[in-house]
Amino acid sequence: MLQFSDTTNYNGLIQRFELRIGGESALGSVSGNTIKLKLATVDFNIALDDYNYLAIEHSGMWQWDDFNHSKYPIIKANIVASQRDYSFTTDEQGYYILDIYKVAILTSATATLYTDIEPVDEQDQDDSSGFINESTTTGIPTKYGKTANGIFFDVLPNYAATSGIKLYTNREANHFISSDTTKVPGIPQLHADYLPLRAAELYAQRNSLADYPSLRAERLQMEENIKGYFGRREKDVRHIMRMQPINFR
């Protein structure tokens, strides 16, 4: 398992980064310099974000999440009587939420089983009048819209429920800090070398190094491999080819 920094065996992510930006003579030049190590950590976190984006985009029905998160990307929040909108910027661990892709609710104050509700586009769909005209109709929500970092119910809940909202989300990666040494990146280990490669590319671009084009080309090829990996990993899902409907209007 590749850890963030390994100054004993020179087999950490930082050491692989050092080798890429300057060869063997560069070993210790980053890990032994506080400022350079902090700057490199910024590049590694950019690389983690890039990987996270690729993984989310291509993970299909097997939703991606950074392995280093200690809880699953599922959030619960209280339903407040007569409150339509609920804001979600970070999850329960403080990580920024990137997407909300499923919402379920408890349908009463005493309910124990969650029920899925339907997503709608408040601006485009015909059944979105309750969102647009800010209707004061109360009841059990059956639909939700998403705007910015909030969800909006179609009706005002006529009840309150503790942990009455359950959201499935995508979120940011679990980032490194410069003092990390033994921390392992929360991505498949066969892709761990993407991080020092992408960080080295950023460094080479910033410092106008001659090997920037080759680093960029190698990174783009590795990203194709990453996309292919996530596209193939849900082998328990049966993929069915369907005809594309044709609109003759």
N, C-alpha and C positions, 0 to 999 in steps of 0.2 A: 504494500500500500504506500503510495507516494504521499509523504507528509509535506507541509508547507516549506520547512527549511531543515536541512540535515547537513550540518557542518562537519560531522564526523565521517560519514561515508560519501558525502557529496552527491546524494541521490534524492534531494528534495526538489520541490518545484522551483524554489529560488535558485538553487544551484543549476538546474537545467536552463533557467532563464539566463544566468550568468554565462554559461557556455554558449548560448545562442548569440549573445550580444558581444562576446569578446574572446571566446575560446577558453582554454585552460588557464591562461594568464589572468582571466577575469574572475576566477573563483575567489570568493571572499570579498570582492570589490563592492558588492551590494549587501550581502548578509553582514558584513563587518562595518557598514556605514549607516548610521541611523537615518540620515536624511534620504539617502538613496533607497534604503529599504522601505521607508514610508512611501516614497514615490512609486516604487515597484509594486507595492501593495495596492495602490490606487489602480494601476494598470491591470493587476490580477483581478480586481473586483469588476473592472470593465469587462474583462474576459469572461468572468463568471456570469455577468448579466447577458452578454452575447450568447453564451451557451444556453442559459436559461430560456432566452427568447426562442432559439432554435428548437429546444426540447419541447417547449409548450406548443409551438406552431406545428410540430410534426408528430406529436405523441399519440394522436388518434384517441381511441376510447380508453386507453391506459394512460390516465392523466399523469403528467410529470410533476414531481416536486423534489426539491433539493433534499438529499438524504440526511443532511445535518439538522433539519428542523425536528424538534423534539415532539411536535404534535402534527396531526394531519391538517391539510388546508381546508378545514371545515370550521365555520364560525357560528356561534349561537348568540342571539340577542333577544331582549325582551320586546314583546308586542305591547305597545302603550295604547290604551283606549283612545279612540278619536284622533290618532296620529297617523297620517298617511305616509310621510317620508321618513326614511332611516338612512343615516350616513355611515359609510364604512370606508375609512381611509387605511387603517391598519388592522391586522388580525389580533387575536388575543395575546400573541407573543410580541407584538409591536412591529411586525414586518409589513411593509407596504403591500396592499392588495393591487394586483394588476388587472384581474378580470373577475367578474361574477358570472358563473355559467349555469347555476341551478339554484332555485329557491324553494324551500318547503316551509310550511307553517303548522303550528298547532291550531286547530279550528275552534278551540274554546279554552277557557281558563283551566279546565280540569282534564283536557285531552292529554294523552301520553304518546300517541302515534302521529308522526308528521305526514302531511299531505302535500304533494307537489302542487304548485300553482303555475299558471301559464304565463310565459313572457310575451309582452306585446311592445310594439313601437308606438309610443304615445303620439308621435308626429304623423305617422303614415296610416295606421290601421283604422278601419271603420269603427271598431268597437272600443275606441279609446276616448270617447266623449267624457267619461267620468274623470279622466286625468286632465283634460283640457279645460273643462268648465269648472273644475274644482268643486265637484258635487259634494254636498254634505250628507249624502246617503250613507247610512251605516250598515254594517253587516259583516259577513265573513269574507275576507279577500279571496278572490279566485284568480286574479291576474296581477302582474307587476310589470312596471316599466323601469328602465335603467337610464339615469342621466348623471353624468360626471361620476361622483363616487357614492351616489345614493340610489336606493330603490324606492319606488312609489307604488302603493297599493291602489287598486281600482276603486275600492270603497274604504271609508273610515272604519277601522275595526270597532265593533261594538262590545269588545271585551279586552281585558289585559291578560297576558300570559307570560310567565317567567320562562326565558329561553324559548319563546314562541316562534322565533325566526331561525331557520337553519340555512346557511349559505355554503355552497361549494365554490371554491375560489382558486385562482392562480395567484401566486405571490412572488415577491422578489427572492433572490438567492440568499443563502446564509453566507455573508461576506467574511473575508479575512480581516484581521487587524495585524499590524506590523509585528507585534510581539508573539504572534502564533508561531509555534515551531512544529509540534507534533500533530496539529490539526490536519485532517485529511479532507480534501474537497468532497462535497456531497454530490458527486457525479460518478457515473460508471468509470472504473479505473482504466479501462481500455481507452477512454477519452481524456485522461488526466493531462496528457502532454499538450492538449489544445490550449491549456491555460498559459504555460510559459511561452508557447509559440505565439499566441495572440498578444501577450504582454511584450514579447520581444519585437513583434511587428510594430506595435504602438511606439516603443522606444526608438526603433530604427527610423520610423517616419518622422518623429519629433526631432531627431538628431541628424536627419539627412544622411543616414548610413547607406552605403552602396548595396547592401544585401536586402534593403527594404522590398524591392519587387519580388525577390525569390521567397522571402518570408510571407508576403501577401499571397503569392500563388500557392504555397504549401498550406496556408491557412484556409484558403477557399476550397482546396481539394479535401482537407480534413472535414470541413463543414458539410460537404456532399456526403462523406462517409457517415457523419453523425445523423444527417437527415435520413439516410438509408437505414441506419440502425433503428431509429424510432419508428420508421415506417414498417419495419418487419417484426417488431417485438411482440405485437398482440396476436400471436399465433393461435390463440384459442377463440378468435373472432372469425366467423365465417363471412367472407366478403362476397356479395352478390352483385352481379352486373345488372343494371336496370336501364331501360330505354329512357332517353331524355325526352320529356314532353315538348311538343312543338306548338307554339301559339300562332294561329293563322290570322289573328285580328290585325 
